[in-house]
Amino acid sequence: MTKNRAIKLVLFLVGLSLLFALIYKVGFSEVVRVISGAKLYFAVFGVLVYLIVIFIRSCKWFLLIRVLGKRINYRRFVPFYLVNSLMGNLTPFKSGEAVTPFLFKKYLKIPVGQGFSVVILDRFFELVIFTIILVLAVFYILNSEIQNAFILSVFRWALIALFLLLALLITALISRRITLKIARLLRLGFLEEELNVFYNTLFLFKNKKVYRFIIPLTIVVWFLEISAHYLVFSSVLSVPFINVAVAQIIAAAAIFISFVPGGVGIGEAGMVYVLGLFGYPPVLTASGVILIRLFLTGTVLGAGLVGSVFVKRLSYR
């Protein structure tokens, strides 16, 4: 086992231990009792909404690729996006998505630089919208008169991490010279050709004004993703939409800085903790977040496995 894989395994086990500790603390039998009485039709609606989220996000990538002049059938493209979602959700910081541009090159004849430009541009706008929502969540917490030094510290570090990442992305987006210089310093000069393709592609995106569709679609996607979480959570407890939204976004920020694959344990503990600040009982909130993990992560896993089957079929042709 390589050192990188060992680190990922340790982080995953830490997250899994945190999840088991949460269930143990609130009581396994109590969680089972609450889940057994859940209104699962809410969860089913949540899964349907989440499938729409996956569809819209795949359409964003598909439209960006079409802007590049690649006339690819959507049915041929979507399995690669599903595999990308699976790899992103199973790896820290969605690092598994770095493999996707190479899959694009192998099967769809899209240059690696163009593939990376699609991934990075989409992730850039996703992070911008997420950061705005996170800031609004912080203001909501503060206006709710919840004074807690620990959670405020978590907010602060999460925001710093996000802004640092955005700064790096902005630098990469606006400065070819600096990026190429950094690549040479890191002895990655062999990527220079791909980086030049990447910047030529970004120039094309700018001329085509892709922000006209990518920004509205990204806003819609985040609203629907929050709605999917809310619907699944509502199967065990009726909570105002805004409270679940705030808890989810803050938990997502905690996942971001934890680097635990899939955010296992971190996301659940984060949501339970924030909802506890609003006075909701931990047994019900823990049951709700466990259902979110089972239904929504299960949807990503299922869709990703289906996508991998179709990708493997292409590899045998």
Secondary structure, 3 states (H helix, E strand, C coil): CCHHHHHHHHHHHHHHHHHHHHHHHHCHHHHHHHHHCCCHHHHHHHHHHHHHHHHHHHHHHHHHHHHCCCCCCHHHHHHHHHHHHHHHHHCHHHHHHHHHHHHHHHHHCCCHHHHHHHHHHHHHHHHHHHHHHHHHHHHHHHHCCCCCHHHHHHHHHHHHHHHHHHHHHHHHHHCHHHHHHHHHHCCCHHHHHHHHHHHHHHHHHHHHCCHHHHHHHHHHHHHHHHHHHHHHHCCCCCCCHHHHHHHHHHHHHHHHHHCCHHHCCHHHHHHHHHHHHCCCCHHHHHHHHHHHHHHHHHHHHHHHHHHHHHHHHHHCC
